[in-house]
Amino acid sequence: MSDFAFETTPKILCQQGGAARLHELVASRGAQRVFVVTDRGLLDAGVAGGVVNALEQAGLDVAVFPDVLADPPEHKVLEAVEAARAARAEFVIGLGGGSSMDTAKLVALLARTPQPLDAIYGIGLAKGPRLPLVQVPTTAGTGSEVTPISIVTTPGLEKKGVVSPLLYPDAAVLDSTLTLGLPPAVTAMTGVDAMVHAIEAYTSRLKKNPLSDTFAVKALQLLYRNIGSAVADGKDPAVRERMLLGSLMAGIAFANAPVGAVHALAYPLGGHYHLPHGLTNSLMLGPTLRFNLRDAAPLYAELGRAILPETAGLAPDAAAQAFVEAICATVRTMPYAQTLREAGVAQDDLPMLARDAMNVQRLLVNNPREVALDDALALYREAY
């Protein structure tokens, strides 16, 4: 067995209605002034307001930054940081999807320890300390509540990551009641995103390890078995809780065994077209699974046996093929665009997207099969 290190968020609370206990986590750090990072959609839907009211009723001073944008641009992250400083924040809560939680991570860091954002893109460049941080996901997708990564969109429309153990929050709160109002398309996109995290963590070339494997397999089982029900009827809190737990486990897995080509190919689509991250991952998943099959068949066979009982007696190649077909079949049932063309991507942009994807070597090095520029272009063309 190769040497490995494993880290994750130190406290996880999974409880229906658990968001009402956030004041207990704030009190445990002796804080009074709380800064909540969220988005307008959650504010308008009353989700953020309910959480804020509970904090205020506990006697806390609460400031809200409600202007998080998808694929958070640098200027919006820095705007949130300045708002936290102005509020003299002592404790940060990220409430929402991946964009809100990624923004909250950087707010907690930069409001406490100022440093240029463009100087900390990369791995291990951030300096601490940071403010106390709790993450409350309202989608079952990104797993950002248990990862040390924050993804930001630069002025040049590149997606760059700040990767540091400092970004692990102090706690994650999984409250499925906050996810009951998610529309089917959002449920589908975020759920497939989490499935991609589990699959890519399990096949990660450089840091795959027994603990990440365990979380990846359990995550995929939970997600694969519940995503259909969550999309068809999102009002079942037990199904929603299983999706949240699957997303969290997938996040734990890929935080320790990083993702690969699906994400590397998805990033340029998000940067240039502002498509939802879950959708871009979904669009590139099938082509990348088929491309990787040559080198990843033994691992895909193991995942197949984990989610498809009928593959138990099959030879590895057959089990791997069945796995790829089953995942692709699930994606085809999701209520959103199934091709780059349907998503509004211009065919003439495919070479540019391929070149941009090749700049995401931080992720491509983890892919089970090497990806060259011609391969990237072929994958985009297959997805088109």
Long-range contacts (C-beta under 8 A, 24 or more apart in sequence): 1-210, 2-209, 4-207, 4-209, 4-210, 4-211, 4-256, 5-256, 6-209, 6-211, 6-212, 6-256, 7-148, 7-165, 7-168, 7-255, 7-256, 8-146, 8-168, 8-252, 8-255, 8-256, 9-135, 9-145, 9-146, 9-168, 9-169, 9-170, 9-171, 9-172, 10-168, 10-170, 10-171, 11-170, 11-171, 11-172, 12-146, 12-171, 12-172, 12-174, 12-248, 13-171, 13-172, 13-173, 13-174, 14-174, 14-241, 14-244, 14-245, 14-248, 15-173, 15-174, 15-175, 16-175, 16-176, 16-177, 16-237, 16-241, 17-175, 17-177, 18-173, 18-174, 18-175, 19-50, 19-51, 19-54, 19-136, 19-173, 19-175, 19-177, 19-178, 20-54, 21-173, 22-51, 22-54, 22-55, 22-93, 22-134, 22-136, 22-173, 23-54, 23-55, 23-58, 23-59, 23-60, 25-134, 25-170, 25-171, 25-173, 26-55, 26-58, 26-60, 26-91, 26-132, 26-134, 27-58, 29-90, 29-91, 29-132, 29-170, 31-60, 31-90, 31-91, 31-132, 32-60, 32-61, 32-90, 33-60, 33-61, 33-63, 33-87, 33-88, 33-89, 33-90, 33-91, 34-60, 34-61, 34-62, 34-63, 34-89, 34-90, 34-91, 34-92, 34-93, 35-62, 35-63, 35-64, 35-65, 35-83, 35-84, 35-87, 35-89, 35-91, 35-92, 35-93, 35-107, 35-111, 35-131, 36-62, 36-63, 36-64, 36-65, 36-92, 36-93, 36-95, 37-65, 37-68, 37-80, 37-92, 37-93, 37-94, 37-95, 37-96, 37-100, 37-101, 37-103, 37-104, 37-107, 38-64, 38-65, 38-66, 38-68, 38-94, 38-95, 38-96, 38-100, 39-66, 39-67, 39-68, 39-69, 39-96, 39-97, 39-99, 39-100, 40-66, 40-67, 42-95, 42-96, 42-100, 42-138, 45-181, 47-95, 47-138, 47-178, 47-181, 48-95, 48-96, 51-93, 51-95, 51-136, 51-178, 63-87, 63-89, 65-107, 68-96, 68-99, 68-100, 68-103, 69-99, 70-99, 70-274, 70-276, 70-277, 71-99, 71-151, 71-153, 71-159, 71-270, 71-271, 71-274, 71-277, 72-99, 72-102, 72-103, 72-151, 72-152, 72-153, 73-152, 73-153, 73-154, 73-155, 74-117, 74-118, 74-152, 74-153, 74-154, 74-155, 75-155, 76-103, 77-103, 77-106, 77-107, 77-117, 77-152, 78-110, 78-117, 80-106, 80-107, 81-106, 81-107, 81-110, 81-111, 84-111, 84-131, 85-111, 89-131, 90-131, 90-132, 91-131, 91-132, 91-133, 91-134, 92-131, 92-132, 92-133, 92-134, 93-133, 93-134, 93-135, 93-136, 94-133, 94-134, 94-135, 94-136, 94-144, 94-145, 94-169, 95-136, 95-138, 96-136, 96-137, 96-138, 96-139, 97-137, 97-138, 97-139, 97-141, 97-142, 97-190, 98-139, 98-141, 98-142, 98-144, 98-151, 98-277, 101-135, 101-137, 101-142, 101-144, 101-145, 102-142, 102-144, 102-149, 102-150, 102-151, 102-152, 103-150, 104-133, 104-135, 105-133, 105-144, 105-150, 105-162, 105-167, 105-169, 106-150, 106-152, 106-162, 106-167, 107-131, 108-132, 108-133, 108-169, 109-166, 109-167, 117-152, 117-162, 118-154, 120-162, 120-164, 121-152, 121-160, 121-161, 121-162, 122-161, 122-162, 122-163, 123-163, 123-164, 123-362, 124-163, 124-164, 125-162, 125-164, 126-162, 126-164, 126-166, 126-167, 127-166, 128-166, 129-166, 130-166, 132-170, 133-169, 133-170, 134-169, 134-170, 134-171, 134-172, 134-173, 135-169, 135-171, 135-172, 135-173, 136-172, 136-173, 136-175, 136-178, 137-172, 137-174, 137-244, 137-247, 137-248, 138-178, 138-179, 138-182, 139-179, 139-182, 139-186, 139-187, 139-190, 139-247, 140-179, 140-187, 140-190, 140-191, 140-194, 140-223, 140-230, 140-240, 140-243, 140-244, 140-246, 140-247, 141-189, 141-190, 141-191, 141-193, 141-194, 141-247, 141-277, 141-278, 142-190, 142-193, 142-194, 142-247, 142-251, 142-277, 143-194, 143-197, 143-247, 143-248, 143-250, 143-251, 143-252, 143-254, 143-255, 144-251, 145-169, 145-172, 145-174, 145-248, 145-251, 146-172, 146-248, 146-251, 146-252, 146-255, 147-251, 147-254, 147-255, 148-255, 149-255, 153-270, 153-271, 157-271, 157-272, 158-271, 158-356, 158-359, 159-267, 159-268, 159-270, 159-271, 159-360, 161-362, 172-248, 174-241, 174-244, 174-245, 174-248, 176-237, 176-238, 176-240, 176-241, 176-243, 176-244, 177-237, 177-240, 179-234, 179-240, 179-243, 179-244, 180-234, 180-235, 180-237, 180-240, 181-234, 182-234, 183-234, 184-231, 184-232, 184-234, 184-335, 185-334, 185-335, 185-336, 186-276, 186-278, 187-227, 187-230, 187-231, 187-234, 187-243, 188-227, 188-231, 188-278, 188-334, 188-335, 188-336, 189-276, 189-277, 189-278, 189-279, 189-282, 189-334, 189-336, 190-247, 190-278, 191-223, 191-227, 191-230, 191-231, 191-243, 191-247, 191-278, 192-227, 192-278, 192-281, 192-282, 192-285, 192-330, 192-331, 192-334, 193-277, 193-278, 193-281, 193-282, 194-219, 194-223, 194-243, 194-246, 194-247, 194-250, 194-251, 195-220, 195-223, 195-224, 195-227, 195-250, 195-327, 195-330, 196-259, 196-262, 196-263, 196-281, 196-282, 196-285, 197-247, 197-250, 197-251, 197-253, 197-254, 197-259, 198-223, 198-246, 198-249, 198-250, 198-253, 198-254, 199-262, 199-285, 199-289, 199-303, 199-327, 200-254, 200-258, 200-259, 200-260, 200-262, 200-263, 200-366, 201-250, 201-253, 201-254, 201-256, 201-257, 201-258, 201-259, 202-253, 202-257, 202-299, 202-302, 202-303, 203-260, 203-292, 203-296, 203-299, 203-300, 203-367, 203-368, 204-254, 204-257, 204-258, 204-259, 204-260, 204-366, 204-368, 205-260, 205-365, 205-366, 205-367, 205-368, 206-258, 206-365, 206-366, 207-256, 207-257, 207-258, 207-366, 208-257, 209-256, 209-257, 211-256, 212-252, 212-253, 212-254, 212-256, 212-257, 213-253, 213-257, 215-249, 215-250, 215-252, 215-253, 216-249, 216-250, 216-253, 216-254, 216-257, 217-302, 217-303, 217-306, 218-246, 218-249, 219-246, 219-247, 219-248, 219-249, 219-250, 219-252, 219-253, 220-246, 220-250, 220-303, 220-306, 220-307, 221-246, 221-306, 221-307, 222-246, 222-249, 223-247, 223-250, 224-307, 224-326, 224-327, 224-330, 225-307, 227-330, 228-330, 228-333, 231-334, 231-335, 257-366, 258-362, 258-363, 258-366, 259-363, 259-366, 260-288, 260-363, 260-364, 260-366, 260-367, 260-368, 261-288, 261-291, 261-292, 261-363, 261-364, 261-367, 261-369, 261-371, 261-379, 262-288, 263-360, 263-363, 264-357, 264-360, 264-363, 264-364, 264-367, 264-371, 265-353, 265-357, 265-376, 265-379, 265-380, 267-356, 267-357, 267-360, 267-363, 268-352, 268-353, 268-356, 268-357, 268-360, 269-340, 269-343, 269-345, 269-353, 271-356, 272-349, 272-352, 272-353, 272-356, 273-343, 273-344, 273-345, 275-343, 275-344, 279-336, 279-337, 279-343, 282-331, 282-334, 282-336, 283-337, 283-338, 283-339, 283-340, 283-343, 283-383, 284-379, 284-380, 284-383, 285-327, 285-328, 285-331, 286-324, 286-327, 286-328, 286-331, 286-383, 287-379, 287-382, 287-383, 288-379, 289-324, 289-327, 289-328, 290-324, 290-382, 291-369, 291-371, 291-375, 291-379, 292-367, 292-368, 292-369, 293-320, 293-321, 293-324, 294-369, 295-368, 295-369, 296-320, 296-368, 296-369, 299-368, 300-324, 339-383, 339-384, 340-380, 340-383, 340-384, 341-384, 345-384, 347-384, 350-377, 350-380, 350-381, 350-384, 351-377, 353-380, 354-380
